[in-house]
């Protein structure tokens, strides 16, 4: 008789467990979707960083070229003044 009384309780527990499993599956699907979005965002940030690095390298080369031109101008001016 004790077993018969436990069956309805067990049935309710199984129903709650099934609901929890459905909720967990839904949450896992959302986590996967969020993970894909984060991976996409990370890839976009990496691409942005690569573009910035390229622009910085071009700028650095430009500054070096300008510095070299300034040095040559100073040398030329000094030679002109010396003569």
Secondary structure by P-SEA (a helix, b strand, c coil): cccccaaaaaaaaaaaaaaaaaaaaaaaaaaaaaaaaaaaaaaaaaaaaaaaaaaaaaaaaaaaaaaaaaaaaaaaaaaaaac
